[in-house]
Amino acid sequence: MTEIRTDWTREEIAELFDLPFTELLFRAANVHREFHPPEQVQLCTLLSIKTGGCPEDCGYCSQSVKADSGVEATKLMEVQSVLQRAAQAKDAGSQRFCMGAAWRNPKDRDMPAIVEIVKGVRAMGLETCMTLGMLTPKQADMLAEAGLDYYNHNVDTGPEYYERVISTRNYQDRLDTLQNVRDAGINVCSGGIVGMGETREDRVGFVHTLATLERHPESVPVNALVPVKGTVLGDMLADTPLAKIDDIEFVRTVAVARITMPMSMVRLSAGRESMSEATQALCFMAGANSIFTGDKLLTAPNAGDDSDAALFAKLGLTALAQEEPMRACKVAEPAE
């Protein structure tokens, strides 16, 4: 039985990255099968409930006020409009409904509507996830009381490369929010973006950060950068070999995440629409077992329901219908 470890060293993770590709996939696939049904993939839907106008300067993000991307700022969606979209997602087969707001952090005046949205989506029988920026302990407690299942707050990259991507908040700010979420009893969703010009050593640092948390994130989204014209990274990487991460290196990152965090859901997130079916199949073999459905992820394009259904049919995959392992384990733990 594979041991669940939180004491991984960078050297051990680097050694995993350096394995022959077929050996790495074999090990990751074996770990995956210990904890997850290999033929099932979780379907999630992501909705932007408040778009643009974010004061952060994240170099990859088209919603930053620093970006000249053409994304217009909107107000927070009406509660009923969000619930209508959630109902559509459920009808399309999604298990989890994720909602994102382009904020540095939510204001206290925003919280009543957010709480109402969480309660309404949960009442439909969907899992709920939100990403609203940094959270105070009080805000995390409010979300927990409303019944929020997951909170997403990505670390984005390794700690050494982080300051080359973002300057308006530091790495510890992100870790503090993750701790506030964990302390409130909400499941953690945290991953990052690869293909931002970082090195493999930076990807080692990214995985190391998550794999050495006191408890692994229940969900680990792995994004491939979608370079957007008008963003710092989109303009910097345009027409260079770095504009798209090598497919094999992306699969390696997924496989290493699976081996180091065996019970987590590893999600293929942004960038999937530009991946071949073969690359996606390799990711599923390497342990990815969650995707975003629909044709849009916040402001980025996505593969779309029809192409996903066709790919699932070709690969013999079905939608996940059971509880995720870490949540099931958490429910089964005796009360202290």
Buried (B, 14 or more C-beta within 10 A) or exposed (E): EEEBEEEBEBEBBBEBBEBEBEEBBBBBBEBBEEBBBEEBBBBBBBBBBBBBBBEBBBBBBBBBBBBEBEBEEBEBBEBEEBBEBBBBBBEBBBBBBBBBBBBBBBEEEBBEBBBBBBBBBBEEEBBBBBBBBBBBBEBBBBBBEBBBBBBBBBBBBBBBBBEBBBEEBEBEBBBBBBBBBBEBEBBBBBBBBBBBBBEBBBBBBBBBBBBBBEBBBBBBBBBBBBBBEBBBBBBBBEEEEBBBBEBEBBBBBBBBBBBBBBBBBBBBBBBBBEBEEEBBBBBBBBBBBBBBBBEBBBBBBBBBBEBBBEBBEEBEBBBBEEEBBBBEBBEEEEEE
